[in-house]
Amino acid sequence: MAFTFARSDRSLERGARRIGREQVGRALSQIDAPAVPPPVAVHEVRKAVKRLRALLRLLRPGLSDHATLDMLLRDAARHVAALRDADVLLHTLETLSPGGLPALRAALHARRDAGGADTETALAACRATLTEAAPMLRGLSLTGSSDDVLHAGLSVTLRRAQAANRIALRAESAVALHDFRKRVKDHLYHARLLTPLWPELMHPHAEAAELLSETLGQMNDIAVFVEALAPLDLPEEERTAALALAHLRHDRLALTALPLAARLFAGRPEDLADRWCALWAIWMAEA
């Protein structure tokens, strides 16, 4: 089933339990399937964990055990993070200069090989952590009304996105960009969860959030790439060329990201929460 609430859930709590069960099951099945290549399994596991953590952030005002469960999911993601991060710098280089900058390319290959992660061990550790989290996800229990939980969860995550946007604009660092992208991901997943409330309205909103998330992801990769250049022993002409290409690409991506972020997170968070919660009430009344 899609990563959305459904009328057949009949309540926010039952919907959260179903979605939690489906997403953790999806992640475990990717790890266990012999035919799934490890890079694909890692990608799917990371997506499932991000969805679950976004779901928990939406429900956090009504969850008493949020911290414990979120910590487990965070640890599950960390187990496999290095498996993805190992190739990010090389992928960014290929985007900036396909086949070029040979000295830099060799240095990044050497760095990746020296810090290579044990795929089998990492996936096994991730599986163990997800297995521990699974019963908690299946038994999620909310306190407070659905309307109150949704309104508070949406308001808090939107406010955090606005604050992260302001910090990212000032700091222009990889850390700030990464944090803002996480907040945008939360908003994207919340829009997807609630898309059935009014698909004609919610689907374009989710698409805009996805475009912003992807653009910020590329900007973050470039920021990490620039920081990674500093300790490398490179010919000065390659370092200069790589930095110039990175800054040019970053600036072009910013032309897409900045106005899109301004539009998505304009206004009071409570206003958007009011509207989406009103749509939830109408949708539930139609069940």
C-alpha positions, 0 to 999 in steps of 0.5 A: 500500500502507498505511504498514505493514510487511508479511509479504511484506517478509520483513525489516525492511530490505526493508520499509523500502526498500519504504515509503521508495519508496512514500512518496517516490513518493506525495509526488512524484506529488502535486506533479506531478499537474496536477489536484491543487490546491497546498494538497492537494499541500502537505498530502500532501507534508508527511504523506509527509515526516513518515512518512519521518522517523518511519521513519528515527527508528525505524531510526536505530540501524541506519542509518549515513547517517541524518543526511544523509537526515533533513536532506534530508527536513527541507529538503523539508518546510521548502520548503513549510512557509510555504505551510501556515503562512500560513493557520494563524492565520486558521484558528485565529481562525475556530475561536475566533470564527467571523466575529468580531473584525474588526480582528484578522481584517483584521490577520491577512489583511494579515500573510498577504498581506504574507508570501505564499509563491511556491507554484510555486517552493516546490513545485519546490524541495521536488520537487528535494530529494525527488528527491535523497533518493529513491535513498537511501530505495530503497537503505536498508541496516541494520546489526544484527539487526531485533530489535536495531534495532527495540528500540533505535529504539522505546526511544529515541523513547519516552524522547524523548517522555516527556522532551518531555512533561515539558518541555511541561508545565513550559514551556507554550510553543509551542516545547515543545508543538511538540516534544512533538507531533513526538515523539507523531507519531513514536510514532503512525507507529511504531504504524501501521508495526507495526499488522499485528503484532497489529491488535486491540492496535495499532490502538487504541493508534495511534488514541489516539496520533492523538487526542493528536497532533491535540489537541496540534496544536490547542494548538500552533496556539493558542499560536502564535496568542497569540504572534502577537497581541503585535505587532499593533495592535489595539483593546484589547477585541479583544485581550482577547477573543481572549486569553480565547477562546484560553486557554479553548480551550487549557485545554479541549484540555489536559483531553483531552491531559494524561491521554491523554499520561500513559497513552500514555507511562507506564512504562519505554520498554524494557518497551513495546519488549520487547513490540512486538519480541516481537510482531515475532518472532512475526509474522515466524515466521508468514510 
